[in-house]
Amino acid sequence: MTDRLVYWAYALGWAVLKHLPEPVARWLFDRLADYAWRRRGPRVRQLEANLRRVRPGLHEAALRRLSRAGMRSYLRYWMESFRLPVWSRERVLRDVQVGGLEHLEEALESGRGVVVALPHMGNWDLAGTWIAQLGHPFTTVAERLKPERLFDRFVEFREGQGMEVLALSGGGVNVIGTLARRLRAGKLVCLVGDRDLSEAGIEVSFFGEPTRMPAGPAALSQRTGAALLPVTLWYDGPVLRGTIHPEVPVPEEGDRKERTLAMTQAMADVWERGISEHPQDWHMLQKFWLADLPSRETVGGGHAAARPGAAPVPAAEPAAEASGA
């Protein structure tokens, strides 16, 4: 019964919201965000705990204003994603403005693959639609959901926007190996990579505290010669803005593990600066820092609980070894 209710809630969103006048849809989702914010449930409290790390020293009233903006940004993601299937190409290209595109195009034109890695900022689906409509289709990874038909709807939605979606598990496909083959063929791979609190994650410093991030982007870059490009996204009025940052180079010294750590920390540093500038658009409503977790707790999924279909990056170095990636 719960699975059916979840499925029909999302199905209703796709079926109805795309037909509402946009000002009405935006008003509705702002009201939903404000309602959740006022209730101050576990997700909102966790968002505020995370924002305290990003903006230490904020007094309580300012923190509450920031978390309200964060909830509105998060619900805006959902509103746009439900309506995205009816957006025209012209609308997408008008309302997404990203700097640093030359870093991506230069790498692809040289025949190298590219790993684009981004945190849970702004609207990942809209940014992916934008890059695909510029003529750069890409491969990504999604965590398998329950009910199964909800997962199928998310895959159908994203493939309709020009994305090849690999199921993280249960699909009979070697995910790491497939990603490596795409990169060696000079293709584009996009991965959400700021949260992986499993034992396989790489421990990095983020806003002065330890957390874990997936090893996958750095490991794939090393193994395939692909360029690793971190991205940050944020909202600016009606526009989704972003930056494709310069390539994170593979260090010349150290073993594979040391190089992976250095590259992952370099990505974390880029994301830290972007989140510090636009904290309301970092949609992290789950425990993130190791200090917030019970000892040896294993948590995965990042936005899998918050954004169905978004998956943690395949992170384990042994998995890359086994696949020949």
N, C-alpha and C positions, 0 to 999 in steps of 0.2 A: 504494500500500500504506500509506504514512504517513497519507494523508488518511482512508483507511478505518479505520485504527486509532484516530485521533483521534476520528472520529465515534462509533465503537462505545464508546470509553471514556466519552464524555459520555452516550451513550444508556444505557449501563449505570448511570451515576450516577443519571439520572432514573428508570430502571426499578426499581432495587434499593433505593437509599438511602431513598426515601420510605416504604418498608415496614419498615425497621428500627426497633426501639424507639429513641426519641430519645437516651437515655443511651448506647446502644451506638454510634449514629452520631457523637455528640459525642466519645466516647472514641476512636473510630477516626480522626477528623479531627485531634484533638489529637496522636495518635501520628504521623500523617503530617506534621503541621507540625513536630513535634520532630525527626523523621528528616531532613527537609529542612534544618532549622536546624543540626543537628549536622554534616551534610555540608558546610555553608557554601559552597555553590556560588555562581555569579556573581550570581544574583538576591538571595540573602541578603547577600552582600557589598555589593551596591549598596544594598539597604535600609539596612544599617548606615552606609554613606557618607552617605545622605540623612538618617538620624537624627542623625548628628553635627552637621549644620547646625541641626537643630531643637533639640537639647539639647547645645550646645557645652560642653566641660569635663567631660563624663561620663568616668569612668575605664573601662577596657576591660571589666571585669566587669559594670558597670552597663549599658553599651551592649549587651553580649551578652544580658543579661536582657531589656532592652527589645526587642531584635530577636526574641527568642523569643516574647515576648508579641505582637509584630507579626505573626509568622508564624501564631500560633494565631488571631489576629483575622482574618487573611486567609483561612485555611482554614475558619474559621467562616462567612465569607461564602459559600463554596462549599457547605458542608453545608446551610445554611439555604436557599440558592437551589435545590438539588436537591430539598429537601423542601417548598418553598413551595407547589407545586400542591395538596398535601393539607392545608394549613393552613386552618382555618375562618376566617370573617370575625371571629368573636369572638376567636380566638387572635391574629390580626393586630392588632386594635384594642387588645387587652390588652398585647401585647408591644412595641408601638411607641408611644412617648410623646414628642411633639414640642411644644415651646413656640413661641409666636409665630404660631400659626395665624391669629390675627386679622389679621395683615398680608396674608396671602393672601386671606382671605375678604373683607376690606374692598375690596381692589382688584377682585376678580372681581364683587362685588355692585355696584360702581360702573360696570360695563360695560367696564372696561379689561382687556386681556389681561395675563398675568403670565408673565415669564421667571423660572423658578427655576433657579439655577445652583449647583452643588455640586462639591466636590472628591471625590477617590476615598477617601472615608471611610466606615466602617461598612458598611452593606449598602444600596446604591442600589436594588436590585430590591425589597427588603422595604419600604423607604420609599415607593417608587413604588406598590406594591400598597396600602399604607396610605392614601395620598392618594386613589387611585382608589376605594377602598372607602368613603371618606368622601363620595363623590359628586362628585369632581373628576377626571374622566378627562383625560388629557393626551397630548400629542404629544412624541415624542423621536426621536433619531437613533441609528442603529447602523451600525457599519462592516461592510461585506460580508466574510464569512469564506470560507475554503476548509477543507473541502469545502462546496459549496453547500448540501447538505442539513443540515449543522450550522447554518449561518446560518438556514435555514428553521426549524429547531427552536427556536433562540433567539427568533426573531420570533414563532413560535406561542406559546411560553411567555409572552413579555411581553404579547402581545395578549390572552392568556388572563387576565392580571392587570389588564386595563383600560387598556392603553397603545396608542396609535397609533404604530407604529414605521416611520420612514422610512429606507430604505437610503441611506447616505452617497454611494454611487456605484453605477452600473450598473443603477439601477431605472427609468430613464426619467422620473424626477420631479425637478423643480427644488426642491431641498430648502430653500434659503433662501426662495424665493418661497412655498412651502407653509407654512413656519413663520410667515412674515409674515402670510399670510392667516388662519391660525388666531388669531394675536394680535389682528389688527384685528377679528376676530369676537368678541373678548372671552374667548378660550379660554386654556388653560394649556399652556405649553411647558416641559419640564424638560431641562436640558442639563448634562452633566459638563464642567467648564470650567477645570480647574486645570493642564492640561498640553497644550501645542501647540508643539512645538519645530520647527515649520516656519518658513520665511522669512516667512510671512504673519502669524505671531503678534505680539502686542503685548509689548514688553519691559517688564517690571515688576521691582520689587525685592521679594524674598521671603526672609525671614530674613536680610536684609542683603546678599543676592547677586542678580545679575540672572538671570532666566529669562524664558521667553515663555509667555503665556497667550492663549487664543483671543479674538479681537475680537468673535466672534459675539453673545454675550449683550448686551454694551453696544450694539453696532450695531443689533441688533433692537429693543432698548428705545427708542433714539433715533428710529428710523424709524417705529415703530408706535404710540408713546405708551404701550407696555406698562410695567408696573412691573417693575423688576429686583430680585429678592429673593435674596440669597445664603443658603445653608443649610449648616450643619455637622451631622455625625452622629457618634455614638460609641456604644460598648457600655457598659452598666452592669449587670453580672451577666447575668441572662437577658433584659434589656430592651434594645432599641435606642432610644437617646434622640437627640434632635436639637433644633435651634433654627432657626426661620425668622426671619432677621434683618430689621430695618427696610429699607425700600426704599433703594436707591442712587440718588440723584437725578441727573438730567441737569444738568451744570453750565450756568450761564447764560452764561458767557463761553468764548471759544475756538472754533476751527473744529471740524469733525466729528472729525478725527483727535485733536485735543487733548482733546475731550470723551470720546472712546472710551478714550483712555489713562487719563484721570482716573478714569473709572468702573471700568475693569478693575483699576487699582491699588487702588481702594477695596474691591473684592471680595477681592483678594489679601490686604489687611490683615485683613479679617474672617476669612478662612480661616487666616491665619497664627496668629491668636489661638486659633482652635479647635483647630488641629493642635498648637500648643504645649501646650494643656491635655490633649490626648488623642493623643499621638504614636503610640502603639501601634496606633491605628485608622486611620492614614493608610496606605493600601495602595499605596505608591509603590516598586515593585521595579525601576524602570527609571531610567536617567539622567534627571535633571530639571533641574539647573542648567547654564547655558551653559558654565561653567568645566569641566564634566566631558566636554564633547563636543569632538570634533575640529573644527577650523576648517571652517565652512560645512556641517557635517553637518546633514542634514534628517531629523528623526525625528518620526513621528506615531503616534497610536494610544493613548497613555496606557495604559489597561487593555486595549486591544485585544489586547496580547500576554499580559496577565495575566487579564483578564476578557473572554472572547470576547463580542462583541455590544455592548460599550460602545465608543463612538466619540468621537474628538475633535470638538469643536464646529465646525461650518462657520464658518471664521474670517475669510476674506478679505473685506475691504471691497469690492474690485472685484466679487466675486461678488454681494454684496448690491445693488450698483448695477445689474448686468446683469439681475438678476431683477426689478427694480422694488420690491424689499423696502424 
